[in-house]
Structure formats: C-alpha cells, structure tokens
Amino acid sequence: MRFVFKTSYDQDIRMFPHAGALFWYGVLIAALIAAPLLLDRYLLTQASFVAIFTIAGVGLMLLSGYTGQVSLGHAAFLAAGSYTETILMDAGLPFLISLPCSGLLAGVLGIAIGLPALRLAGIYLAIATLAFAFIVEEILARWESLTGGTSGLMVPELTIAGVSFYDETYFYYLCVGVAVLVMLAAINLLRSSTGRAWIAIRDSEIAAQSMGVNLAWYKTMAFAISAAFTGLAGALYAHQLTYISPESYNILLSVELLLLVVVGGLGSLHGAVFGAIFVIVLPELVAMLQGALPEKMAQQTGIKMGIFGLVIVLFMLYEPLGIYGRWYKIKHYFAMFPVYRKATFKRQKSYVKSDRLR
C-alpha cells in the first residue's frame, strides 16, 4: 500500500506511478486470464458484464469525471452501438469492421448532442441529455423497417476467423481485451494536452478559457470520445444479450451508468472498474433483499430504481469521492500516520469571485 506524493510534472503523466503498481497490474492481468478456470458459467457471464460496463464507465468518466459535463443520456449511445453492430453484422460485415463502426456512429451522435449543449451546464445539460435519450429510444421504437421497432432484433452469432464467440469463455476474453485497450487509450488521452484541457474545464471554465483552452472544441471532443467508447460497449452488450429492443436502453440504464461513475469515484479510471463491479453486484443484492421483505413490499416494481437513487444520494452525502476515493483516503492515512489531518479531503468552500461567475 504505497501513496506517491508527486513532486514533478513527469510523475504526474507517468502511466504507472511506481514499479510496485506495475507488478500488481501484472497480477491482475494474470487473475483475469485465469478467471475462466475458476468461475462457473454464470459468474463468467457476470464478469463479462463487468468488463462491458467498465468500457461504458470509462466513456462516461471521461465526460463527467474529467470534463465535468453531466450526462443522463448515455444509454442512447449504448443503444446506438448495439443497433449498429446488429444491423451491420446482419448485412454480412465482419466483427472487426462492425465494432469500430459502432463506436464511430456513437461518436458522431456524441458530436450531435455535444454541439447544441455547449451553452448548457449542470442540471440544464442533464435534462438535455435525458431528452436526447428519450428521442433515441422513440426512434428505435418507431423505425420498424431498420430497428424492428418494439419487436427488437436478434443479434447474429459472433465469429472471428471462423472461431465462434458464443462460448462464454472466448467472449469473456474478448470483453476483457477490449476493456484493457479502452483503458489504455483513456490513460494516454488523460496524459496528453487534451486530458489536461478537460481537467482544466472541469475545475474552472473561466480559468481554462483565460489560459487559451478552446471550450467548444474540447467539450465537443469529450462528448464524441465518451460516446464512442460507450458505443463500443454497446456492441459487446448486444452480443451478450443476443436480443435487443428499445426497452433494454431505457432511463434506468442511464441511471445505472451514472451510478457507476458516482459510486466508483468521479475523476478516476479505477473508479470506473469499481463502479462496474458495484452496478453488476447491486441487482443481486436487491434480489436477495426482496426475498427478505414482506410479499406485498417485495412485489413493488420501483424498488430497484428507488435503491439506485438512495445509493447515489448516500454516496454524494457521505462519500463524494466514491469507492476509489475511500481507498485513496486509506492509503493516504497510512502514508501520513500519525500526522494525518482529517480535513485533508474536505472540499474547499470559499472561492474567488471569478469562480462564481456564470
């Protein structure tokens, strides 16, 4: 458990903070490779879902956690990726072409929502993205000649070079591989000037603009890249479901993605992983809870959504830095013991006047 105090810019952009981190990442990769040998079919399916939601979580994390742009419509980008993947594979295109095309189309949709939303922030941006999600869901339901309408579409079997990925083990390795590539891409983006610009916009748009950051360009880029990553997740999500319909991409899915980044830890790629695990495990816990509740209460349809909302509120009140933030605090505590200050991670409540201008 090592806490690194950064004293130079080179440390800040280093991919691995120290040699010990590289070792533990190697152990993690080895554990992921060995997982199919230790898990049964059901748990392996859940692990694939974790990898898929990690990809989507990284996309939303870049937008909300690092750029400070709230989105309640990322289910629309997930749907775009799923439907593009299904339609292109039905047309005979191989997976290695349909997968990047799914991300590309979702990225174009990200630009389409990012440009009109440039002048919006906070709750207004959240409402705009939510409206966009409703529009996409309605299009999917009405455009029956292309999307099958409310009847949905069957997803073709995934094969690469003659190898069928219907087998859960192969598909698990595919999802984990794509998740690792997306994570590496995100890490390198954040180490670049683009990532620095995003973080500057998140911390203070006025300060960023005064330093020459083009707000319109970088905000739109954040929407596009975030949507593209989510579209890649949507393509894999379609193959995992094997059948897709507009009902699979409703507001609850957007709330799950928001819950993922908030609970995992805003502003941390590790938080996307922790949040994905939490989002996949939470429904199982809810199901166990429903079994322990009285019959009339357990049959209520809004329990899952209510618990999701309650979890978000509790984390925002008592642990705004999320699961990874708590782990970060623990590491810092042991690094500073016995001179650790309780107020180290408290938010600053006084700002200069320019930071309050809107």
C-alpha positions as CSV (number, residue, x, y, z in Angstrom):
1,M,0.0,0.0,0.0
2,R,2.1,2.9,-1.3
3,F,1.0,6.5,-1.6
4,V,3.0,8.6,-4.0
5,F,3.5,12.3,-3.4
6,K,4.0,13.9,-6.8
7,T,6.7,16.5,-7.0
8,S,7.2,16.8,-10.7
9,Y,5.2,17.0,-13.9
10,D,6.9,13.8,-15.2
11,Q,5.4,11.9,-12.2
12,D,2.0,13.3,-13.0
13,I,2.0,12.0,-16.6
14,R,3.7,8.7,-15.8
15,M,1.5,5.7,-16.9
16,F,2.4,3.7,-13.8
17,P,3.2,5.7,-10.6
18,H,5.8,3.2,-9.4
19,A,7.3,-0.2,-10.1
20,G,5.0,-1.8,-7.4
21,A,1.9,-0.7,-9.4
22,L,3.3,-2.4,-12.5
23,F,3.7,-5.6,-10.5
24,W,0.2,-5.5,-9.2
25,Y,-1.3,-4.8,-12.6
26,G,0.5,-7.8,-13.8
27,V,-1.0,-9.9,-11.0
28,L,-4.4,-8.5,-12.0
29,I,-3.9,-9.5,-15.7
30,A,-2.9,-13.0,-14.6
31,A,-6.0,-13.3,-12.5
32,L,-8.2,-12.1,-15.3
33,I,-6.7,-14.7,-17.6
34,A,-7.1,-17.5,-15.1
35,A,-10.7,-16.5,-14.2
36,P,-12.5,-18.9,-16.6
37,L,-10.7,-21.8,-14.9
38,L,-12.1,-20.8,-11.5
39,L,-15.6,-19.4,-12.3
40,D,-18.7,-21.2,-13.4
41,R,-20.7,-20.2,-16.4
42,Y,-23.0,-17.8,-14.5
43,L,-20.2,-15.9,-12.8
44,L,-18.2,-15.8,-16.0
45,T,-21.2,-14.1,-17.7
46,Q,-21.4,-11.6,-14.8
47,A,-17.6,-11.0,-15.3
48,S,-18.2,-10.2,-19.0
49,F,-20.9,-7.7,-18.0
50,V,-18.4,-6.1,-15.6
51,A,-16.0,-5.7,-18.5
52,I,-18.7,-4.2,-20.8
53,F,-19.9,-1.8,-18.1
54,T,-16.3,-0.9,-17.4
55,I,-15.9,0.2,-21.0
56,A,-19.1,2.3,-20.8
57,G,-18.0,3.6,-17.5
58,V,-14.6,4.8,-18.8
59,G,-16.5,6.7,-21.5
60,L,-18.8,8.4,-19.1
61,M,-16.0,9.0,-16.7
62,L,-14.1,11.0,-19.3
63,L,-17.1,13.2,-19.8
64,S,-18.4,13.6,-16.3
65,G,-15.4,12.8,-14.1
66,Y,-12.7,14.6,-16.0
67,T,-14.6,17.2,-18.1
68,G,-17.3,18.0,-15.6
69,Q,-20.2,17.6,-18.1
70,V,-23.2,15.8,-16.6
71,S,-25.0,13.2,-18.8
72,L,-28.2,11.3,-18.2
73,G,-28.5,10.0,-21.7
74,H,-25.6,7.6,-22.2
75,A,-28.0,4.7,-22.6
76,A,-28.7,6.3,-26.1
77,F,-25.0,5.9,-27.1
78,L,-25.1,2.3,-25.8
79,A,-28.2,1.7,-27.9
80,A,-26.5,3.2,-30.9
81,G,-23.6,0.9,-30.6
82,S,-25.8,-2.2,-30.1
83,Y,-28.1,-1.5,-33.0
84,T,-25.2,-0.5,-35.4
85,E,-23.4,-3.7,-34.5
86,T,-26.5,-5.9,-35.1
87,I,-27.5,-4.2,-38.3
88,L,-24.0,-4.3,-39.8
89,M,-23.5,-8.0,-38.9
90,D,-26.9,-8.8,-40.3
91,A,-25.6,-7.2,-43.5
92,G,-22.6,-9.5,-43.6
93,L,-19.9,-7.3,-42.3
94,P,-17.2,-9.0,-40.1
95,F,-17.0,-8.1,-36.4
96,L,-13.6,-6.4,-36.8
97,I,-15.3,-3.8,-39.0
98,S,-18.7,-3.6,-37.4
99,L,-17.2,-3.0,-33.9
100,P,-15.2,0.2,-34.8
101,C,-18.2,1.3,-36.9
102,S,-20.4,1.0,-33.9
103,G,-18.1,3.2,-31.9
104,L,-17.8,5.7,-34.8
105,L,-21.5,6.1,-35.2
106,A,-22.0,6.6,-31.5
107,G,-19.2,9.2,-31.6
108,V,-21.0,11.1,-34.3
109,L,-24.1,11.1,-32.2
110,G,-21.9,12.4,-29.3
111,I,-20.9,15.4,-31.5
112,A,-24.6,15.9,-32.5
113,I,-25.6,16.3,-28.8
114,G,-22.3,18.0,-27.8
115,L,-22.6,20.9,-30.1
116,P,-26.1,22.1,-29.1
117,A,-25.2,21.5,-25.4
118,L,-22.2,23.8,-25.4
119,R,-24.0,26.6,-23.7
120,L,-25.6,24.3,-21.1
121,A,-24.2,23.2,-17.8
122,G,-25.3,21.5,-14.6
123,I,-29.0,20.5,-14.4
124,Y,-29.8,22.0,-17.8
125,L,-27.2,19.8,-19.5
126,A,-28.5,16.8,-17.6
127,I,-32.1,17.5,-18.8
128,A,-30.9,18.0,-22.4
129,T,-29.0,14.6,-22.5
130,L,-32.0,12.9,-20.8
131,A,-34.3,14.3,-23.6
132,F,-31.8,13.1,-26.2
133,A,-32.1,9.6,-24.7
134,F,-35.9,9.7,-24.9
135,I,-35.6,10.8,-28.5
136,V,-33.3,7.9,-29.5
137,E,-35.5,5.4,-27.6
138,E,-38.5,6.6,-29.5
139,I,-36.7,6.5,-32.9
140,L,-35.7,2.9,-32.2
141,A,-39.3,2.0,-31.4
142,R,-40.8,3.8,-34.4
143,W,-38.3,3.0,-37.2
144,E,-39.5,-0.6,-37.6
145,S,-38.0,-1.2,-41.1
146,L,-34.5,-0.8,-39.7
147,T,-34.6,-1.5,-36.0
148,G,-37.6,-3.9,-35.8
149,G,-39.5,-1.5,-33.6
150,T,-40.7,-2.8,-30.3
151,S,-40.2,-6.3,-31.6
152,G,-36.5,-5.8,-31.5
153,L,-33.7,-7.7,-33.3
154,M,-31.9,-11.0,-32.8
155,V,-28.2,-10.4,-32.7
156,P,-26.2,-12.6,-35.1
157,E,-23.7,-15.1,-33.7
158,L,-20.2,-13.6,-33.2
159,T,-17.4,-15.3,-35.1
160,I,-13.9,-14.1,-35.8
161,A,-11.7,-16.0,-38.2
162,G,-14.0,-19.0,-38.0
163,V,-13.9,-19.1,-34.2
164,S,-17.3,-18.8,-32.6
165,F,-17.5,-16.5,-29.6
166,Y,-20.8,-17.9,-28.5
167,D,-18.7,-19.8,-26.0
168,E,-18.8,-17.8,-22.8
169,T,-15.0,-18.2,-22.2
170,Y,-14.0,-16.8,-25.5
171,F,-16.5,-13.9,-25.2
172,Y,-15.2,-13.1,-21.7
173,Y,-11.6,-12.8,-23.1
174,L,-12.9,-10.6,-25.9
175,C,-14.7,-8.2,-23.5
176,V,-11.7,-8.0,-21.2
177,G,-9.3,-7.4,-24.1
178,V,-11.4,-4.5,-25.4
179,A,-11.8,-3.1,-21.9
180,V,-8.0,-3.2,-21.4
181,L,-7.4,-1.4,-24.8
182,V,-10.1,1.2,-23.9
183,M,-8.5,1.8,-20.5
184,L,-5.0,2.2,-22.1
185,A,-6.5,4.7,-24.6
186,A,-8.1,6.7,-21.9
187,I,-5.0,6.8,-19.8
188,N,-3.0,8.1,-22.7
189,L,-5.6,10.7,-23.5
190,L,-5.5,12.0,-20.0
191,R,-1.7,12.2,-20.1
192,S,-1.9,14.4,-23.2
193,S,-2.8,18.1,-23.6
194,T,-6.4,17.0,-24.3
195,G,-6.7,15.4,-20.9
196,R,-5.2,18.5,-19.3
197,A,-7.7,20.7,-21.1
198,W,-10.6,18.5,-19.9
199,I,-9.5,18.7,-16.3
200,A,-9.0,22.5,-16.6
201,I,-12.5,22.8,-17.9
202,R,-13.9,20.7,-15.1
203,D,-12.1,22.7,-12.4
204,S,-12.9,26.2,-13.8
205,E,-14.2,27.0,-17.2
206,I,-13.3,30.7,-16.7
207,A,-9.7,29.9,-15.7
208,A,-9.3,27.4,-18.6
209,Q,-10.6,29.9,-21.1
210,S,-8.2,32.5,-19.8
211,M,-5.3,30.1,-20.4
212,G,-6.3,29.6,-24.0
213,V,-8.4,26.4,-23.8
214,N,-11.0,26.3,-26.6
215,L,-14.1,25.3,-24.6
216,A,-16.3,24.5,-27.5
217,W,-13.6,22.2,-29.2
218,Y,-12.7,20.3,-26.0
219,K,-16.2,19.9,-24.7
220,T,-17.4,18.5,-28.1
221,M,-14.4,16.2,-28.3
222,A,-15.2,14.9,-24.8
223,F,-18.7,14.1,-25.9
224,A,-17.5,12.4,-29.0
225,I,-14.9,10.2,-27.4
226,S,-17.1,9.4,-24.5
227,A,-19.9,8.4,-26.8
228,A,-17.5,6.3,-29.0
229,F,-16.3,4.3,-26.0
230,T,-19.9,3.8,-24.9
231,G,-20.8,2.7,-28.4
232,L,-18.0,0.0,-28.3
233,A,-19.5,-1.2,-25.0
234,G,-23.0,-1.3,-26.7
235,A,-21.7,-3.5,-29.5
236,L,-20.4,-6.1,-27.0
237,Y,-23.6,-5.6,-24.8
238,A,-25.7,-6.6,-27.8
239,H,-23.8,-9.9,-28.3
240,Q,-24.1,-10.6,-24.6
241,L,-27.9,-10.1,-24.6
242,T,-28.3,-11.9,-28.0
243,Y,-31.6,-10.0,-28.4
244,I,-32.1,-6.2,-28.3
245,S,-35.1,-4.0,-28.1
246,P,-35.7,-0.3,-27.2
247,E,-36.9,-1.4,-23.7
248,S,-33.3,-2.6,-23.0
249,Y,-32.0,1.0,-23.2
250,N,-34.3,3.0,-21.0
251,I,-33.7,5.7,-18.4
252,L,-32.9,3.0,-15.8
253,L,-29.8,2.1,-17.8
254,S,-28.7,5.7,-17.9
255,V,-29.1,5.9,-14.1
256,E,-27.0,2.7,-13.7
257,L,-24.2,4.3,-15.7
258,L,-24.4,7.5,-13.7
259,L,-24.5,5.4,-10.5
260,L,-21.4,3.6,-11.8
261,V,-19.2,6.7,-12.1
262,V,-20.5,8.3,-8.9
263,V,-20.2,5.3,-6.7
264,G,-16.9,4.2,-8.3
265,G,-15.3,7.6,-7.8
266,L,-15.6,10.6,-10.1
267,G,-12.3,11.6,-11.7
268,S,-10.7,8.1,-11.5
269,L,-10.4,5.4,-14.2
270,H,-10.1,2.9,-11.3
271,G,-13.5,4.2,-10.2
272,A,-15.0,3.0,-13.5
273,V,-13.9,-0.5,-12.7
274,F,-15.1,-0.4,-9.1
275,G,-18.4,1.2,-10.2
276,A,-18.9,-1.5,-12.8
277,I,-18.5,-4.2,-10.2
278,F,-20.9,-2.5,-7.9
279,V,-23.6,-2.0,-10.6
280,I,-23.5,-5.7,-11.5
281,V,-23.5,-6.9,-7.9
282,L,-26.2,-4.5,-6.7
283,P,-29.1,-6.1,-8.6
284,E,-28.1,-9.4,-7.0
285,L,-28.2,-7.8,-3.6
286,V,-31.6,-6.2,-4.4
287,A,-32.9,-9.6,-5.3
288,M,-31.7,-11.0,-2.0
289,L,-33.3,-8.0,-0.2
290,Q,-36.6,-8.5,-2.0
291,G,-36.6,-12.1,-0.8
292,A,-36.4,-11.0,2.8
293,L,-39.1,-8.3,2.5
294,P,-42.8,-8.9,3.1
295,E,-44.5,-10.2,-0.1
296,K,-46.5,-7.0,-0.8
297,M,-43.5,-4.8,-0.5
298,A,-41.2,-7.2,-2.5
299,Q,-43.7,-7.1,-5.4
300,Q,-43.3,-3.3,-5.9
301,T,-41.8,-2.6,-9.3
302,G,-39.9,0.6,-8.3
303,I,-37.7,-1.0,-5.6
304,K,-34.6,-1.3,-7.9
305,M,-34.8,2.3,-9.1
306,G,-35.5,3.5,-5.6
307,I,-32.4,1.7,-4.2
308,F,-30.3,3.1,-7.0
309,G,-31.4,6.7,-6.2
310,L,-30.9,6.1,-2.5
311,V,-27.4,4.8,-3.1
312,I,-26.5,7.9,-5.2
313,V,-27.8,10.2,-2.5
314,L,-25.9,8.4,0.3
315,F,-22.6,8.4,-1.6
316,M,-23.0,12.1,-2.6
317,L,-23.6,13.0,1.1
318,Y,-21.2,10.7,2.9
319,E,-18.6,9.6,0.3
320,P,-18.5,12.0,-2.6
321,L,-15.2,10.6,-3.8
322,G,-16.7,7.1,-4.2
323,I,-15.3,3.7,-3.6
324,Y,-11.9,4.5,-5.1
325,G,-11.8,7.8,-3.1
326,R,-12.2,5.8,0.1
327,W,-9.3,3.5,-0.9
328,Y,-7.3,6.6,-1.7
329,K,-8.0,8.1,1.7
330,I,-7.0,4.8,3.4
331,K,-3.6,4.8,1.6
332,H,-3.1,8.5,2.4
333,Y,-3.9,7.8,6.1
334,F,-1.2,5.1,6.4
335,A,1.3,7.2,4.5
336,M,0.8,10.2,6.8
337,F,0.3,8.3,10.1
338,P,0.5,9.6,12.8
339,V,0.2,13.2,11.4
340,Y,-2.8,12.6,9.2
341,R,-5.3,15.5,9.1
342,K,-9.0,14.7,9.0
343,A,-9.7,17.8,6.8
344,T,-7.3,16.7,4.0
345,F,-10.0,15.7,1.6
346,K,-12.7,18.2,2.5
347,R,-13.9,20.4,-0.3
348,Q,-12.9,24.0,-0.3
349,K,-16.0,26.1,0.5
350,S,-14.6,29.6,-0.3
351,Y,-13.9,30.7,-3.9
352,V,-12.7,33.8,-5.5
353,K,-15.4,35.9,-7.2
354,S,-14.4,34.9,-10.7
355,D,-15.2,31.2,-9.9
356,R,-18.7,32.1,-9.0
357,L,-19.5,33.9,-12.3
358,R,-21.9,32.3,-14.7
